[in-house]
Amino acid sequence: MKANIPVAATLLFVLLSGASLCKAQNSSESTLRVGAARVKLNPADLDGLTNLWGTPFKGVHDDIYVRALVLENGKTSAAIVAVDTVEIRDAMPIVALIASATGIPATNIIVAATHDHNAPMVGLRNANGLQRAGPAGLAYVAHVEANVLEAVKAARAEAQPALFGVGRGTVDININRDQHTPRGYVMGWNASGPSDKTIWVLKFESPTGNPIAFLINYAVHGAVMGPENDQLTGDLPGATARFVEQHFGGKVVALWTSGAAGDQDPIVMSPYSGEPNLARMTNNISEENASNFKAVDVLGRIQGEEVVRVADSIKTMTPNANIWGAEKIVTCAGQKVLGGGTGAPISAGDIKTVDEAPVNLRLGVLILDKTALTSVSAEVVTKIYQVLRGRSPLTNTIMITLANGRVGYIPDDRGYEVWTQEAIASPVKKGCGESTLVNGLVDLMNRY
């Protein structure tokens, strides 16, 4: 193993043992083995790579990573991977690569983007996006694939018996961004809008009680640094993971995953230049960036300290658990909004849509004991997750978004009634969020 790859072995996490599009078979309780690894993802050459908004990178402020968990119980195996990137348009080629190289069933693999807006994107955005594929972009995709596979292999090599526990806390560093103006909704500041402050922590430790890995889930965009930033950074997700890992002396791996953050921004962030409700940055970009990076570290520490507190409070740990998994693909009618776009308010009465091709959405469920990890290949708004938790048969129900791909935003039904920015930018028609997505995930959990 490379000397620059910190690897932490341990514990469990969910082993999916199921087939796609159908009910998975239960796996009897048995001793769990888990390995964890972290691999640096910085590109060798930044030339030609940009942040989400198209600003070319000029340097590296802090490193970005692939973090992986591999789980085994003698009957099944699974891999969960967190990648510091804004999105992976189609993660299935990476999933297939992992499955082919390791023998882990493809249905048991989750590759999730942290939604870091200031790391290179993996794949095309869309026809009019700011970051298009080119030689540098294609080379970076290959770079990501190689490092994801390396991280999974390293984690698998470190697998050992471990204990598992789950806890949750509260962190108030996100806010609903659907702000109403006389001209329609914009991405702004809505303190009265739905906003889930729950932070989930899955703790993995050695049989002797030494913490080895954590799976973290929270609903917030990785976008403290804004469009003008030209420095590669893990942003808020990276800062949180970095704090937790440093707190434990670099002997743990902290995977940060994005919850239902489609309508959730950080409470402190660099303004989006050009949006009518937010002030422009100063002309001194380097000075402004320095200030914003301090905000990244502060928010990361606030979140990281709550992760540590929650982890310390988890007293019930088990080396045995029933593990079950299933996934399905659901299809939503497609749409395109004419004359609108992210950051451009439109009066609801002026909205015009045209039919587009149907959209396939990948849904998954991983259940470990009484904890359900649901996964969605999209950005999902808070209200949908709240509805899902209300209908879930399991108390501990977590949603990992931007998992195994990203098709776009999935708003709740009301979003289409008032035409929030998530609804305007969504590729799916009304009805997918409140019915197809929630019903699909509940159906999978009810098969358990």
TASUL-V300173 format. One record per helix or strand of 3 or more residues. SS is the DSSP state (~ for helix, > for strand). FROM is the first residue (numbers start at 0). LEN is the number of residues. If there is no record, write none. Layout:
SS&FROM&LEN + SS&FROM&LEN
This chain:
>&6&3 + >&26&5 + >&32&8 + >&64&8 + >&76&7 + ~&91&11 + ~&105&3 + >&108&5 + ~&134&23 + >&162&8 + >&173&8 + >&183&7 + >&197&8 + >&210&8 + ~&234&13 + >&252&6 + >&263&3 + ~&284&29 + >&319&19 + ~&347&3 + >&351&17 + >&370&6 + ~&381&10 + >&395&5 + ~&412&6 + ~&420&5 + ~&431&15
